[in-house]
Every structure is written in C-alpha cells, then in structure tokens.
Amino acid sequence: MTWVQNPILPGCHPDPSICRVGQDYYLVTSTFEYFPGLPVFHSTDLAHWDLLGHVIDRAGQLDYDGIASSGGLFAPTLRHHEGLFWVVCTLVDPSDPHRGGNFLMTAADPAGPWSDPVWLAVDGIDPSVFFDDDGRVWIHGTRLAREPQWHDQTEVWLREFDPTEKALVGTEYVLWNGALLGAVWAEGPHLYKVDGTYYLLAAEGGTDFEHAVVVARSGAVNGPYVGCRTNPILTHRHLGRNADIVGTGHADLVEAADGSWWAVLLGMRPYGGYHYPLGRETFLVPVVWEEGWPVFAPGIGRLTHQVEVPSATGSAVRRGEVAARLIQPADSRWTSLRGPVDDFLTPRGRGWNLRLSAASLKDTSTPAFLGVRQEHRSLDFVVTLRAQLVPGEEAGLAIRQSENDHVRLAVLTAPTGTVLIRAVHRRGGVEHILAEATPEIPVGATLRLSVEVRDTDYTLAIAVGSGPALTVAVADGRQLDSVAAGGFIGLLLGMYGTSNGAESTTVVEIDSVEYRPY
C-alpha cells in the first residue's frame, strides 16, 4: 500500500478526464488559450503521471487566435474504443458565440498525432462520448436550458453519433437538469454502464466554491434518469471557505485493472485567504459501490492531501517535485499563447534566442512568450539573459494570469540610453509601475531576473553577472489569481520579449531558465 500525494497533477490542470486501456491509464485536462493544447498524461498506477504529448500540437489544427484568456479549450473528454482514442471538447470564444463549438479528434496513439477536428453540429459545452455494448455511440453535453426555470439552468442532452458519417443522427434527448432545484451549471456530464445500469455523472453549482459532484441512473441510455438521494455525492462547499481544499467537482470515473473504482476531479487549495494562485488542480479519490450507487471517499466524504492506492509502485513523488532544475527547451511543459512561437524562440543549447514580437502580453494573439505552470506555493524562478534593447522594447520575466492581469519584471532602455529594470503590475487592464531600478549594467552583461515565490508574496529581483540580487518590488499573488482577476486559470511563470508594436530585429539571448521548488 502506497500513500499518493494529492493533487496528482498540481498547478493549473482542471477538468480532468480519464480512461484505462489494459494496465495503462490516460488522462487529459483543459488548457483554454494555451498552446499546445489538451495535455495527455500516462500512468500505470494512478500515482505517477508522465506527459506524453498534446492533442493540439500543430498550427492549423485549431484557430484560437484572438480568443481572450479563459476562453479557448474547455473540458475535454478522453475515451478509448476498438483501438482508437477519442477526445471530444469545446472551443469557446466568449466574444463571438458563432465561433468554435464542439468537436471530435481521434488518434491511434495517445501521444499523437491527433486528427484535425470533426465539428459537431450542436451548441453548448463539455461534450462527452459513450460507447454502449450494443455498438452504438452516443454524444452528450451541457447547454443552457431551452426553457429555463431559473437563471443559468442547464440541461444535459444526448444524441447518437454515426462513426461512419461522423455526424450526430437521430432523436435528441434531454436527460437531466441537475440534482437540486435551482442548481446552476449541471455540466461536465459523463455516461457509464455498470452491471446493466446507466449512470450519468455531472458537476453542478459552477466551478468555484459551490462546485459539487452529482449522479443519476437509468435503465435505458436515453432515460429517464433518477438522481441519487444522497446528492451531491461529493462537495466541499459545506466545509466553508477556510477549508484546505475547496471547489471539488468535475469528476470522471475509471475502473482499475484490479476491479477497484476511482475518480479524478478538480479542486483548489486556497491560501492567503480565499485565493488559489495555483488554479484548479487534478485530485484522485477512491470510489466504492453501495446499493447501486457510487460512494466517493467512503468513510471520509472529502478529498484529502494523501490517498492510499494499492496499485501505486515506488515512492509517490508528485510530478515535478524534484530538486532545483533547469527547464530545457525540449521540455514538454512549456506553453505559449494560442499558437506555436517558432518564429520568435529558437532553441540554443540549454537556452533560446528570443526575437522580439510586435505583440505584447496584453494582446489576444501569440506574443513571444513561453511559460510553465506554477505548481508549488514556494519556489524560485530564474531567467538568465543578455539583452541590448532600443527604446520602446522590453524583455524579461512574467507572472501571467491573463492579458489584463499579469506582472512583468522588464529590462528596458530609456531614451537616454540608460538600462532600466521595471516591475509592472497590469491589473484589470491598467498598468501600474510597482518600482524601477537603474543598476549599473555593462554592455552585454548577463542578467539574472528572478521571482521568489513564498505563498502570496512574489519578490522580484535583478542580479548582474554573479553579483548579489537586488530586490525591485514585491507583487501580491492575491491580486493575480482568478478570484481577484476572474477566469479559470492558475498562474504561469515565463519569459517574454516585445517591441510593443514596432518593427524590430532585436534578439535576446536566454541562457537558462530555472524552476526551483523551495
């Protein structure tokens, strides 16, 4: 028996979906505006997860240029059937309801390549796919109710899918509106068939404090579905906002090879008050069946920071929890915005040549930016670079929530030729200069830009060569998380360079990037 650390995927890994193929487990999560999109993880024991690749990993597969932060790719479902992996997902543009929609992609290998999207002629979000044992395939999802009885009432719909024609066919059924009268956003639905009975699992209450897992069952795939009398079968909303884990929901079930049952789901770990800079993370919870219903976390009734997993092998170290590490250019954890950045960042040894982009972090396009998810409450993130910039250009380190909310530790050149180090907090779309420093920087000198993260304090510093670090400013992480800024995303730490709209031939030399858990 091995104790496994929860969350199993720390940092911004929301809306998990899981499936098993033989002895292997595969899991995918939402990525919103980030590229590559929809990471596919692999495990053999539910404890140790390796990133295999991404469903969206090449230009031309999907176009989400111009989509604002916390739009993009919502709530994928991952399934395997007759040698083929399926992902169904939604592309959302909050400013244009006619753009995007629900789509399907397939792959013989979960590491890819994945197909181009097959668009499904149906509205709503959070699609899922169910393969019945009679050979029929069913697509289901969530949308706002056609005839709502209350604000944000949703309904779970179901239609058959023809794999040959790659289209929805036949009658549409409305299966459920959720467990509770007045409950909003009965979303993230998944269908299962267990011992001849169909089960519909969903989340409701919205993906924040009121989030919950609910379930209904039926003798037929198209209903009628009857809710469990113990709904919600898992929630933390009754624990209050001071609980160590909040917002539990958006679950997906999997039967292990030994016949045991498990669920993956999202939750948040608040600190510094009701704030969660790490975002929504993926947790694991045991499930048993009693009287024909699933029971989550039997005997405990809540998520815990450790869970016993009999199948786990070796030490259950969380992904990424290692000593100080360099993040190499080939590391699959790097993420950009809305598309590849091959035109701006070229690998060079263990670093990069970064060509400035006209786009900046405030734009809804693809700037010259690469980041990694913040996975720890305490860490040091260090970018070592050399930059000779002209006035109007900047490069440096970024703590990103969105285009409207982020912090930059920027290297700039004043019109006088003086090199400036400026800490800027862009909050609600308004730029606030936190502080400036003008250390003596010889031409061509190596600079170390760093952020020391200690809970909600983000201390920004600069060092020249091997000299001592000079603190420039301290940013407040409580002003950067989605509670303060809105949206669905945890913080990313990264490097960037921009000419702020001007033509530029400037290239910044990035020597290394380090992420050191503290």
C-alpha positions as CSV (number, residue, x, y, z in Angstrom):
1,M,0.0,0.0,0.0
2,T,1.4,3.4,-1.0
3,W,0.3,6.8,0.0
4,V,-0.1,9.0,-3.0
5,Q,0.1,12.8,-2.8
6,N,-3.0,14.9,-3.8
7,P,-3.3,16.6,-6.1
8,I,-1.8,14.1,-8.5
9,L,-1.4,16.9,-11.1
10,P,-0.6,20.2,-9.2
11,G,-0.9,23.6,-10.8
12,C,-3.4,24.5,-13.5
13,H,-4.8,21.1,-14.6
14,P,-8.6,21.5,-14.5
15,D,-11.5,19.4,-15.8
16,P,-9.7,16.0,-15.8
17,S,-11.0,13.1,-17.9
18,I,-9.6,9.6,-17.6
19,C,-9.7,6.2,-19.3
20,R,-8.0,2.9,-18.9
21,V,-6.6,0.6,-21.7
22,G,-5.4,-2.7,-20.2
23,Q,-2.9,-1.8,-17.5
24,D,-2.4,1.8,-18.7
25,Y,-4.3,4.9,-17.7
26,Y,-4.6,8.1,-19.8
27,L,-5.8,11.5,-18.6
28,V,-6.4,14.8,-20.3
29,T,-7.2,18.3,-18.9
30,S,-8.4,21.7,-20.1
31,T,-5.9,24.3,-21.4
32,F,-8.1,27.3,-22.5
33,E,-5.9,29.7,-24.6
34,Y,-2.6,27.9,-24.1
35,F,-0.7,26.1,-26.8
36,P,0.0,23.2,-27.2
37,G,-3.5,22.3,-26.0
38,L,-5.0,19.4,-24.1
39,P,-2.1,17.6,-22.5
40,V,-2.3,13.8,-22.5
41,F,-0.8,12.1,-19.4
42,H,0.0,8.4,-18.9
43,S,0.2,6.3,-15.7
44,T,0.4,2.6,-14.9
45,D,-0.5,3.0,-11.2
46,L,-2.7,6.1,-10.9
47,A,0.0,7.8,-8.9
48,H,2.9,8.7,-11.2
49,W,1.9,10.6,-14.3
50,D,4.1,11.4,-17.4
51,L,3.2,13.9,-20.1
52,L,3.0,12.0,-23.4
53,G,2.1,14.9,-25.6
54,H,-0.8,17.1,-26.6
55,V,-3.9,16.7,-28.7
56,I,-3.5,20.2,-30.2
57,D,0.2,20.4,-31.1
58,R,0.5,21.9,-34.6
59,A,-0.6,25.0,-36.4
60,G,-3.7,24.7,-38.4
61,Q,-5.5,22.1,-36.2
62,L,-7.5,24.8,-34.4
63,D,-7.5,28.5,-34.7
64,Y,-8.0,30.3,-31.4
65,D,-6.0,33.4,-32.3
66,G,-7.8,36.4,-30.8
67,I,-9.7,34.5,-28.1
68,A,-9.3,36.2,-24.7
69,S,-7.9,34.5,-21.7
70,S,-10.1,31.8,-20.1
71,G,-11.7,31.2,-23.5
72,G,-10.4,28.5,-25.8
73,L,-10.4,24.8,-25.0
74,F,-13.0,23.8,-22.3
75,A,-13.5,20.4,-20.6
76,P,-12.3,17.6,-22.9
77,T,-13.4,14.0,-22.5
78,L,-11.0,11.2,-23.3
79,R,-12.1,7.7,-24.2
80,H,-10.7,4.6,-26.0
81,H,-12.7,2.3,-28.2
82,E,-11.6,-0.5,-30.6
83,G,-8.0,0.6,-30.9
84,L,-8.8,4.3,-31.2
85,F,-8.5,7.2,-28.7
86,W,-11.2,9.8,-28.9
87,V,-11.3,13.3,-27.5
88,V,-14.3,15.5,-27.6
89,C,-14.0,19.1,-26.5
90,T,-15.4,22.6,-26.9
91,L,-13.6,25.7,-28.4
92,V,-15.2,28.8,-26.8
93,D,-14.8,32.4,-27.8
94,P,-16.7,34.5,-25.2
95,S,-16.9,37.5,-27.5
96,D,-18.2,35.5,-30.5
97,P,-20.8,32.8,-29.8
98,H,-20.7,31.8,-33.5
99,R,-17.1,30.9,-33.4
100,G,-15.8,27.5,-32.3
101,G,-18.2,24.9,-30.9
102,N,-18.0,21.2,-30.1
103,F,-15.5,19.0,-31.9
104,L,-14.1,15.4,-32.0
105,M,-10.5,14.3,-32.6
106,T,-9.0,10.8,-32.7
107,A,-5.6,9.1,-32.6
108,A,-4.3,5.6,-32.7
109,D,-1.5,6.6,-30.3
110,P,-2.4,8.9,-27.4
111,A,1.0,10.6,-27.8
112,G,-0.2,11.7,-31.3
113,P,-0.5,12.7,-34.0
114,W,-4.2,13.5,-33.4
115,S,-6.6,14.2,-36.3
116,D,-7.9,17.5,-37.4
117,P,-11.2,18.4,-35.7
118,V,-14.6,17.0,-36.8
119,W,-17.1,19.6,-35.9
120,L,-20.3,18.5,-34.2
121,A,-23.4,20.5,-35.3
122,V,-24.6,21.1,-31.7
123,D,-24.3,24.0,-29.3
124,G,-23.3,24.0,-25.6
125,I,-20.1,22.9,-23.8
126,D,-18.5,20.0,-22.1
127,P,-19.2,17.2,-24.6
128,S,-18.6,13.6,-23.7
129,V,-18.8,10.3,-25.6
130,F,-20.2,6.9,-24.5
131,F,-19.8,3.6,-26.3
132,D,-22.6,1.2,-25.5
133,D,-22.1,-2.5,-25.6
134,D,-24.6,-2.8,-28.4
135,G,-22.2,-1.0,-30.7
136,R,-24.0,2.4,-30.7
137,V,-22.1,5.6,-29.9
138,W,-23.6,8.5,-28.0
139,I,-22.5,12.1,-27.7
140,H,-23.8,14.1,-24.8
141,G,-23.1,17.5,-23.3
142,T,-24.4,20.6,-21.5
143,R,-26.1,23.7,-22.6
144,L,-28.3,26.4,-21.2
145,A,-31.9,25.1,-20.9
146,R,-34.2,25.9,-23.8
147,E,-37.0,26.9,-21.4
148,P,-35.2,27.8,-18.2
149,Q,-37.0,27.9,-14.9
150,W,-34.1,29.9,-13.3
151,H,-31.0,31.8,-14.3
152,D,-28.2,29.6,-15.6
153,Q,-30.3,26.5,-15.5
154,T,-28.7,24.0,-17.8
155,E,-29.7,20.7,-19.4
156,V,-27.8,17.6,-20.3
157,W,-28.6,16.5,-23.9
158,L,-27.9,13.2,-25.7
159,R,-27.8,12.2,-29.4
160,E,-26.5,9.2,-31.3
161,F,-23.3,9.6,-33.3
162,D,-22.6,7.8,-36.6
163,P,-18.9,7.0,-36.7
164,T,-19.0,6.3,-40.5
165,E,-20.7,9.6,-41.4
166,K,-19.0,11.4,-38.4
167,A,-22.2,13.2,-37.6
168,L,-25.0,13.3,-35.0
169,V,-28.0,11.4,-36.0
170,G,-31.5,10.5,-34.7
171,T,-33.5,11.9,-31.9
172,E,-32.2,14.3,-29.3
173,Y,-33.0,13.6,-25.7
174,V,-32.8,15.9,-22.7
175,L,-31.6,13.7,-19.8
176,W,-31.3,15.9,-16.8
177,N,-31.2,19.4,-15.3
178,G,-29.1,18.5,-12.3
179,A,-29.8,17.2,-8.8
180,L,-31.1,20.3,-6.9
181,L,-33.9,22.6,-7.6
182,G,-32.3,26.0,-8.6
183,A,-28.9,24.5,-9.1
184,V,-26.8,26.2,-11.9
185,W,-24.5,24.7,-14.4
186,A,-25.1,21.0,-14.4
187,E,-22.0,20.4,-16.6
188,G,-19.2,18.1,-17.3
189,P,-21.6,15.1,-17.9
190,H,-20.2,11.5,-18.4
191,L,-22.2,8.3,-19.0
192,Y,-21.2,4.9,-17.8
193,K,-22.8,1.4,-17.8
194,V,-22.2,-0.6,-14.7
195,D,-23.9,-4.0,-14.2
196,G,-26.5,-3.2,-16.8
197,T,-27.5,0.2,-15.4
198,Y,-26.6,3.6,-17.0
199,Y,-25.1,6.2,-14.7
200,L,-24.9,9.9,-15.5
201,L,-22.2,11.8,-13.5
202,A,-22.1,15.6,-13.6
203,A,-20.9,18.6,-11.8
204,E,-23.2,21.4,-10.7
205,G,-23.1,24.7,-8.8
206,G,-20.4,26.4,-11.0
207,T,-16.7,25.6,-10.9
208,D,-15.9,27.6,-7.8
209,F,-16.8,27.4,-4.1
210,E,-20.3,25.8,-4.7
211,H,-19.0,23.1,-7.0
212,A,-20.3,19.6,-6.4
213,V,-20.4,16.1,-7.9
214,V,-23.9,14.6,-8.6
215,V,-25.2,11.4,-10.1
216,A,-28.3,9.9,-11.6
217,R,-29.1,6.5,-13.1
218,S,-31.5,4.8,-15.6
219,G,-32.3,1.5,-17.1
220,A,-32.0,3.0,-20.6
221,V,-29.3,5.2,-22.1
222,N,-31.9,7.8,-23.1
223,G,-33.6,7.9,-19.6
224,P,-35.5,8.8,-17.6
225,Y,-32.7,9.4,-15.1
226,V,-33.4,9.4,-11.4
227,G,-31.0,11.3,-9.1
228,C,-29.3,9.7,-6.1
229,R,-30.9,10.5,-2.8
230,T,-27.5,11.4,-1.3
231,N,-26.7,14.0,-3.9
232,P,-24.3,15.7,-4.0
233,I,-22.2,12.7,-3.6
234,L,-19.1,14.8,-3.1
235,T,-18.7,18.5,-2.3
236,H,-16.6,20.7,0.0
237,R,-19.0,23.7,0.0
238,H,-20.3,22.8,3.4
239,L,-16.8,23.0,4.8
240,G,-16.6,26.8,4.4
241,R,-14.1,29.0,2.6
242,N,-11.3,28.2,5.2
243,A,-11.2,24.6,4.1
244,D,-7.8,23.3,2.9
245,I,-9.4,22.1,-0.4
246,V,-12.4,23.8,-2.0
247,G,-14.4,23.8,-5.2
248,T,-14.4,20.0,-5.7
249,G,-16.2,18.8,-8.8
250,H,-16.0,17.9,-12.5
251,A,-15.3,14.2,-11.8
252,D,-14.7,11.3,-14.1
253,L,-14.8,7.6,-13.1
254,V,-12.5,4.8,-14.0
255,E,-12.4,1.1,-13.1
256,A,-8.9,-0.1,-12.3
257,A,-7.4,-3.4,-13.6
258,D,-8.0,-5.0,-10.2
259,G,-11.7,-4.1,-10.2
260,S,-11.5,-1.1,-7.8
261,W,-13.0,2.2,-8.8
262,W,-11.5,5.7,-8.7
263,A,-12.4,9.2,-9.7
264,V,-10.3,12.1,-10.9
265,L,-11.7,15.5,-10.3
266,L,-10.7,19.1,-9.8
267,G,-10.2,21.1,-6.6
268,M,-8.4,24.2,-5.4
269,R,-6.0,24.7,-2.5
270,P,-6.6,28.2,-1.1
271,Y,-4.0,30.1,1.0
272,G,-3.6,33.8,2.0
273,G,-7.4,33.9,2.5
274,Y,-9.8,32.7,-0.2
275,H,-7.3,32.8,-3.0
276,Y,-5.8,30.0,-5.1
277,P,-2.9,31.2,-7.3
278,L,-2.1,27.6,-8.4
279,G,-5.6,27.4,-10.0
280,R,-7.8,24.3,-10.3
281,E,-5.8,21.1,-9.9
282,T,-6.4,17.4,-10.5
283,F,-7.1,15.1,-7.5
284,L,-7.7,11.4,-7.0
285,V,-10.3,9.8,-4.8
286,P,-11.4,6.2,-4.2
287,V,-14.9,5.1,-5.1
288,V,-17.0,2.1,-4.0
289,W,-20.4,1.0,-5.0
290,E,-23.2,0.6,-2.4
291,E,-26.8,-0.2,-3.1
292,G,-26.2,0.5,-6.8
293,W,-24.7,4.0,-6.3
294,P,-21.1,5.3,-6.3
295,V,-19.7,6.5,-3.0
296,F,-16.8,8.9,-3.2
297,A,-14.1,8.8,-0.5
298,P,-16.0,6.2,1.6
299,G,-15.9,6.8,5.3
300,I,-14.3,10.2,4.8
301,G,-16.6,12.0,2.4
302,R,-14.0,14.6,1.2
303,L,-10.7,14.9,-0.6
304,T,-7.5,14.5,1.4
305,H,-3.9,15.5,0.7
306,Q,-2.9,11.8,0.7
307,V,-4.8,8.8,-0.6
308,E,-3.9,5.1,-0.3
309,V,-3.6,3.5,-3.8
310,P,-2.8,-0.3,-3.7
311,S,-1.6,-0.3,-7.3
312,A,1.0,2.5,-6.7
313,T,4.6,1.5,-7.1
314,G,7.7,3.1,-5.7
315,S,7.8,6.5,-4.0
316,A,4.7,8.5,-4.8
317,V,6.5,11.8,-5.6
318,R,4.3,14.4,-7.3
319,R,5.2,15.2,-10.8
320,G,7.7,17.9,-10.9
321,E,8.6,17.8,-7.2
322,V,12.4,17.4,-7.6
323,A,15.4,19.4,-6.6
324,A,16.5,22.6,-8.4
325,R,16.0,22.0,-12.1
326,L,16.8,23.7,-15.4
327,I,13.9,23.7,-17.8
328,Q,15.4,22.7,-21.2
329,P,13.9,23.9,-24.5
330,A,12.7,20.4,-25.3
331,D,10.7,20.1,-22.1
332,S,7.1,19.4,-23.0
333,R,5.8,21.5,-20.1
334,W,6.5,24.8,-22.0
335,T,3.4,26.5,-23.1
336,S,2.8,29.6,-25.3
337,L,-0.4,31.5,-26.1
338,R,-2.8,30.5,-28.9
339,G,-0.2,29.0,-31.2
340,P,3.4,28.0,-31.7
341,V,6.2,30.5,-31.1
342,D,8.7,29.0,-33.5
343,D,9.1,32.4,-35.3
344,F,10.2,34.0,-32.0
345,L,12.0,31.5,-29.9
346,T,14.8,29.3,-31.3
347,P,16.5,26.7,-29.0
348,R,20.2,27.4,-28.3
349,G,21.9,24.8,-26.1
350,R,20.0,24.9,-22.9
351,G,18.6,28.3,-23.7
352,W,17.0,30.2,-26.5
353,N,17.4,33.1,-28.9
354,L,14.3,35.2,-28.4
355,R,13.3,37.5,-31.2
356,L,11.0,40.3,-30.0
357,S,7.5,40.2,-31.3
358,A,5.4,43.2,-32.1
359,A,2.6,41.7,-30.0
360,S,2.8,42.0,-26.2
361,L,1.3,40.2,-23.2
362,K,-1.7,42.5,-23.3
363,D,-2.7,41.3,-26.8
364,T,-5.0,38.4,-27.6
365,S,-2.6,36.9,-30.1
366,T,0.6,34.9,-30.0
367,P,3.4,37.1,-28.4
368,A,6.9,35.9,-27.8
369,F,6.2,34.2,-24.5
370,L,6.9,30.8,-23.0
371,G,5.8,29.8,-19.6
372,V,5.3,26.9,-17.2
373,R,2.5,26.3,-14.7
374,Q,3.2,27.3,-11.1
375,E,2.9,24.0,-9.2
376,H,4.3,25.0,-5.8
377,R,3.4,27.6,-3.2
378,S,7.1,28.3,-2.6
379,L,9.7,28.4,-5.4
380,D,12.4,30.4,-7.1
381,F,12.0,31.1,-10.8
382,V,15.1,32.5,-12.5
383,V,15.7,33.7,-16.1
384,T,19.3,34.4,-17.2
385,L,19.6,36.6,-20.2
386,R,21.6,39.1,-22.2
387,A,19.7,41.9,-23.9
388,Q,20.6,45.0,-25.9
389,L,17.3,46.8,-26.4
390,V,16.3,50.0,-28.1
391,P,13.8,52.4,-26.5
392,G,10.3,51.0,-26.7
393,E,11.4,47.4,-26.4
394,E,11.3,45.2,-23.4
395,A,12.1,41.7,-22.4
396,G,12.1,39.8,-19.1
397,L,10.2,37.6,-16.7
398,A,6.4,37.4,-16.4
399,I,3.9,36.1,-13.9
400,R,0.8,35.6,-16.1
401,Q,-2.9,35.3,-15.3
402,S,-4.3,36.9,-18.4
403,E,-3.7,39.7,-20.9
404,N,-5.4,42.1,-18.5
405,D,-3.7,40.7,-15.3
406,H,-0.1,39.9,-15.1
407,V,3.2,41.1,-13.6
408,R,6.4,41.8,-15.6
409,L,9.9,42.3,-14.5
410,A,11.2,44.1,-17.5
411,V,14.5,45.1,-18.9
412,L,14.1,48.4,-20.9
413,T,16.3,51.1,-22.4
414,A,15.4,54.7,-21.7
415,P,15.7,57.3,-24.5
416,T,18.9,58.5,-22.7
417,G,20.4,55.0,-23.2
418,T,20.1,54.1,-19.6
419,V,19.1,50.5,-18.9
420,L,16.0,50.3,-16.6
421,I,14.6,47.4,-14.6
422,R,10.9,48.0,-14.2
423,A,8.4,46.0,-12.2
424,V,4.9,46.4,-13.7
425,H,1.6,45.0,-12.5
426,R,-1.1,45.1,-15.2
427,R,-4.3,44.9,-13.2
428,G,-7.7,44.9,-14.8
429,G,-6.1,46.2,-18.0
430,V,-4.4,49.1,-16.3
431,E,-0.6,49.3,-16.0
432,H,0.8,50.1,-12.5
433,I,4.5,50.6,-12.1
434,L,5.5,48.9,-8.8
435,A,9.1,50.1,-8.8
436,E,12.1,50.9,-11.0
437,A,15.8,50.3,-10.6
438,T,18.8,51.5,-12.6
439,P,21.7,49.3,-11.6
440,E,25.0,49.7,-13.4
441,I,24.8,47.2,-16.3
442,P,27.8,47.0,-18.6
443,V,27.1,46.5,-22.3
444,G,26.5,42.8,-23.0
445,A,26.3,41.9,-19.3
446,T,24.4,38.8,-18.2
447,L,21.4,39.5,-16.1
448,R,19.5,37.2,-13.7
449,L,15.9,38.1,-13.3
450,S,14.1,36.2,-10.6
451,V,10.9,35.9,-8.7
452,E,11.0,34.4,-5.2
453,V,7.5,33.0,-4.5
454,R,6.6,32.5,-0.9
455,D,2.9,31.8,-0.7
456,T,1.3,35.0,-1.9
457,D,4.5,37.1,-1.9
458,Y,6.2,37.3,-5.3
459,T,9.5,39.1,-4.7
460,L,11.0,40.4,-8.0
461,A,14.8,40.8,-8.1
462,I,17.7,41.5,-10.5
463,A,21.3,40.5,-10.4
464,V,24.2,41.5,-12.7
465,G,26.5,38.7,-13.6
466,S,27.4,36.7,-10.4
467,G,26.6,39.7,-8.2
468,P,24.1,39.9,-5.4
469,A,20.4,40.1,-6.1
470,L,18.7,43.5,-5.8
471,T,15.0,43.4,-4.8
472,V,13.0,45.6,-7.2
473,A,9.4,45.0,-5.9
474,V,7.1,42.6,-4.2
475,A,3.9,41.7,-6.0
476,D,0.8,40.3,-4.3
477,G,-0.4,36.9,-5.6
478,R,-3.8,37.6,-4.1
479,Q,-4.3,40.2,-6.8
480,L,-3.4,37.8,-9.6
481,D,-5.4,34.7,-9.0
482,S,-8.8,34.0,-10.7
483,V,-10.7,35.0,-7.5
484,A,-9.3,38.6,-7.9
485,A,-8.9,38.7,-11.7
486,G,-11.7,36.4,-12.9
487,G,-11.4,33.5,-15.3
488,F,-10.4,29.9,-14.8
489,I,-6.6,29.7,-14.9
490,G,-3.8,29.3,-12.5
491,L,-0.6,31.4,-12.7
492,L,2.2,30.7,-15.2
493,L,5.8,31.8,-14.9
494,G,7.7,32.6,-18.0
495,M,9.9,34.7,-20.2
496,Y,8.9,37.2,-22.9
497,G,10.1,39.9,-25.3
498,T,8.2,42.6,-27.2
499,S,8.8,45.6,-29.3
500,N,5.4,46.9,-28.4
501,G,4.0,47.2,-31.9
502,A,7.2,48.3,-33.7
503,E,9.3,46.5,-36.2
504,S,12.4,45.0,-34.6
505,T,15.4,42.8,-35.4
506,T,16.5,42.6,-31.7
507,V,17.3,39.2,-30.4
508,V,17.6,38.5,-26.7
509,E,19.9,35.6,-25.6
510,I,18.2,33.5,-22.9
511,D,21.0,31.4,-21.4
512,S,18.8,29.3,-19.0
513,V,15.5,29.1,-17.1
514,E,15.3,27.5,-13.7
515,Y,12.3,26.4,-11.6
516,R,13.4,25.6,-8.1
517,P,10.8,24.3,-5.6
518,Y,11.6,25.7,-2.2
